[in-house]
Amino acid sequence: MIMGNAPVERQSNIELLRIISMAAIVMLHIGAASVGLPEPKGNLQAVTLRDVWVLVVEAFSIIGVNCFALISGYFGIKARWSSFARLTLLCVVYAVGIYTLLAAFGLVPWSWVSWVHSWMVYSHTDLWYVPAYLGVFLLSPLLNHTDFNKWMLAAFVAFNVWCGWLWHGSFNPTGYTVMQLVMMYLIGRYIRNNIDISTRRKRVRCLAAAAYLVCTALIVVMALFTDSLFAYAYNSPLVLCSSVSLFMFFASLEFRSRIVNRLAATAFAVYLVHKNPYIFGGILKPLSRQMWETTGLVGYTLWFIAFTVAIYLVIFVIDSARAALLSQLATAFHRLRGQKA
């Protein structure tokens, strides 16, 4: 999701979290979003091993979106016209390209209306994160210069949790809103500007890992006794805590890897392609559901992991080809302009 305006020299520890967060988002979609999220609501006798599997995977993976927004805030968005153009072009290339190719091969019905709508990536889209991220992008100059102290930030988080999550306020009932991304962005900015872990990395790493595991376990317990959408809401205090804890764990690491940085650069494309309604609704979701219904739990788990990795790697190859082609086109365009000049 976040394209981001990361530093020239990417921090591979955070970039690894970007990859893991996107893999977690893929798992959310081919997992519970495809096979269904159980609703035990206290009836533990009716809970099957498969139900527990879905609830646990959901709890471990629900941090994906929040961590992307944290990363964006941690690095900071620089709202420039060139950044907006790159974001829009990337969304358009995949939205229009996927629909056009599928329609050309007769895999989806052709419609001029649908084709025109595919260009309208900020309004006519099933990908809620795209217009929400645009909102954060447009607000980023203000957010970057807003000096939130810890008490103001705590009040803002409490407002989202109490009024949004607990009492279902329409501004942010489950976290699928621009308000949620703004909150996580501000938390990421606060961590970057106010928390120095360079001298206590090991301690932070241990505490963060423990907090993440405890919060994940408590999320599963909550899902067993309450409404699942309530338990897994992005603005649930447990989900917020698990997201920040995982972020702090990776922030406490320190290493450099060109492979990690390169794989992370295509994370947003992984979201745009796999969650495209024609790809997800027409291919990934039916396939995952079929495997769920016809395969044993161990076999499905192995397939689930392999399928998640395959989705990421295949889209990585596709996006690398896209980037190379656009780079060549841009080079040819500049040469042509130079010759005319």
N, C-alpha and C positions, 0 to 999 in steps of 0.2 A: 503494500500500500503506500507507505511514505516514499516518495521519490527523494525528498529532502534536499537540503543544501549542505551536505556534510563537508567537513574540512577537506582540503586538497589531499592531505595524508589521512586516509580513513583509519579509524581505530578498529582493528580487526575483532577485538573482544565485543564491541557494540555491533559490528557488522555480523558477527556470528549470531548474536541475539536477533538481529533482523531476519536472518535465514530461519532460525528456529521459530520465530514468531509467525512467519509466513507458513511454514510447515504446520504449525499448530492451527492456523486458520484453515488450511486445506483439510486437516483432520476433522475440524468442526463440521465442515461441509460434507465430506464423504462419510462422516460418522453419524452423529445424531441428526443432522439436517437431512440426511438421506434415509436412515433406518428408523428414525423417530426417537424422541426423548421420553423415557419412562416417566410416569407420574404416580409414584407409590403413595404419596401423601399419608404416610404413617402405616400403611398396610404392608408391613414387612414380610408377612407370610407369603404374599403374592409376588415378591421380588425374586426374579430368577438371576442366574449367574450372568446371563447376557445383559440384563438390566443393569447390574452392577458394573459390567464392562463399559457400557455406554456412559454411565454417570461418571465413572472414574476418568475415562478418556476426555470427556467434556470438561471436567474440573481441571485436568492438567493443561488443556488446550485453550481454555477460555481467556487466557492472558494475552493472546495474539494481538488483538486490535489495540488494547491499552498500551502494550509495549511499543508498538509502532508509533503511537502518539507521543509516548515518553521520549523515544529516540528523536523524534522531530523537534520536540521542545529542548532536548539536551543539546542538540547541535544548532538549533535555531533555523528558522526559515528566512531566507532573504527574498522578499517579494519583489521580483523584477519582471519586466515584460518578457524577457527571454525565458525565465523559469516558467512563467504562465504558458508561454507558447509551447515549450517542451512538454509540459504536463498535458495540455490540451491535445497536442499532436499525438502523443502516446496513446491517450484514451481513444481518440478518433481512429487511429490506425487499426487498433484491435477491434473496436466496436463495428466499424464499417467493414473492415477486412474479413472478419469472421462471418458476418451476415452475408456479404457478397459472395464469398467462397462457398458457403453452405448452400446458398440459393442457386448458384451456378451449377452445382453438382446435384441439384434436385433433392437435397436433404432437408430443406425447409421451403415452404411456399414463398414464391417471390411476391413482393408487394412494394410499390413505389413509396407508399406511406411508411412502411417499416424501414425501408432503406433511408429515407429522409430522417426518420426518427433516430436511426443509428448514429447519425452525425450529431445529434443533440445530447451530448454525453453528460451534461450537467443537469438536465431536466427530464429527459425521457430515458431513464436508466433504472435497472434493478439493483445496481451497485450503490447502496446507500453511502458508502464511504467516499465515493468520488465527489459528489457535491458537498458533503460534510467537510472533506479535506480542503476543497476550494474555499469554504467559509473561513477555515483556520488560516489558509494562505492569505486571504484578503485582510484578515484581522492581525496578521503577524507583526506588521510594523508597530501597532499599538501594544500587542502582547509583549514584544521584545523590549519595549521601553516602559513597561509597567513594573514598578518596583514592589512586588508583593513580599511583605515580610511573612514570617512563619504563621503569625496569628491571622492575618488576612487570608492567607492560603488555606489555613485550617477552617476558617469560617466559610470559604467558598466551597471546599470539599464537603463540609457538614451540610451546607445548603443543598448540594446535589444529592447527598445521601438521604437526608431527612425528608426534604420536600419532593425530591425526584423519585428515589428508589423506594423509600418506605411508604410514602403517601401517593405515589404514582403521579406526580406532577407532570403535566403534559410537556413541559419544557425538556424533561429528561427522565422518562419513566423507566427505561431499561438500558440506557446508554447508547442507543443507536442514533445519536444526534450530534450536531456540531458542538453543543454545550459540553458533551462528554469529552470530545477531542480537545476543546479549549482547556478544560480542567486538567487533562493529562499533559497537555503542552506546558501549562504553567508549572505543574509538578516537575516536569523534566527540566525546565529553566531554573527552577529553584535548586534542584539537585546540582546542576552544573555550576551555579553561581555561589552556592552557600555550603556545600558539603565537600570536604576534602578527605578522601580516603587513602591518599597515597602512602601514609605512614602506618596504616592499619588494615591493609588489604585482606590479610588472612582472617582476622577477626570479623570483618564485614562479610567476607565470603561465607564463613561458617554460620553466622547469625542469619544472613539472607537466605541461605539454603534451608535452614531449619524453619524459618518463617514461611517460606514458600510451601514446604511439605505440610506443615501444620495447617495452613490456610486451605490448601488443596483438600486435605482430609475433611476439614470442617465444611467445605463447600459440598462435598459428597453427602455428608450427614444432613446438612440442610436440605439438599435435594430429595432426600428420602422422606422428609417430613413436611415439606412445603411445596408450593407450586414451583416447578422446575425453572420456568422463565424468571421467576423472582430470585431463585437461588443463583442462577447463572447470569444475572444482569451484569453488564459491564460496570455499572455504578454501585454494585453491591459492595459493602465495606470489605468483605472477605476477598472478593475478586480484585478490588483495588489494592489490598494489602499483598496479595499473591503477585500481582503485576509489578508493583514497586519492588518487592523482595527479589523477584527474578531479575529485574533490571539492575538492582544493586549488586547481585551476584556477578553478573557479567561485567559491570563497571569495575569490579574489584580485580578482574583478570587483566593481564597485560601481555599481549603478544602481537605479532604482525604476520599476516599471511595474504599473499596476492590472490591465492585461490579463493579464500573466504571473501575477500573484498569484491572479487569479480562475480562470485555467485550471489552475493548480497545485492549487487547493483541491479539485478533483474527481478528482485522480489516483487516490486509493484506490478510488473508484467505478469507474474505468476497469478496475482489476484485478478487482473483484468481478463486474463484468458480463461482460467479454470472456473471463475464465477460468472462468466458470460452466460446469460440465460439459455442460450442454445447449446453451449458446451455442457454446462452443469445440469440443466433440466433435461436435455436430450440424450446425454451420454453418461456423464459421471454418476449422477444420482441413480438412474435405473441400473447401471452396472453394479454399483455398490450395494443396492438393495437386493439384487439377484444373488450376489455373492453371500450376503448376509443370510439369505433364506435357504441357500443350497450348500453352504459350507459349514463345517464344524468351527467352534469358537477359536481354537488354536490355529487352524488353517486360515480363517478369516483374519486373525490378528497379523499373521505373517504377510498375507496378501495386502492388508490395510497399510502396513508399514512400507512394503515394497511399492505399492501404488502411490503413496504420498511422495516418496523419493522420485519415482518415475515421472510423476506430474511435474515436479519442480525441475528436474533435469531436462525433460523434453521441452518445456517452455523456455528454459535457459538457452537451449540451442536455437530455438525459434527467435528469441529476442536478440541473441547475439547476431544472427543473420540479419534481422531487421536493422539493428544499430549499424552494422557494417554497410548495408545497402544505403541507408540514409546518409551515412558519412561520405560514401562515394558520390552520391547525388549532390550533396552540399559542396564537395570539392569541385565537381564538374561545373556547378553553377557559379562558384566564385571564379573559376578559370575563365568561364564564358564572359562574365562581367568584366574581368580584367582585360580580355581581348577587345571587347567593345570600347572600353575606356581608352 
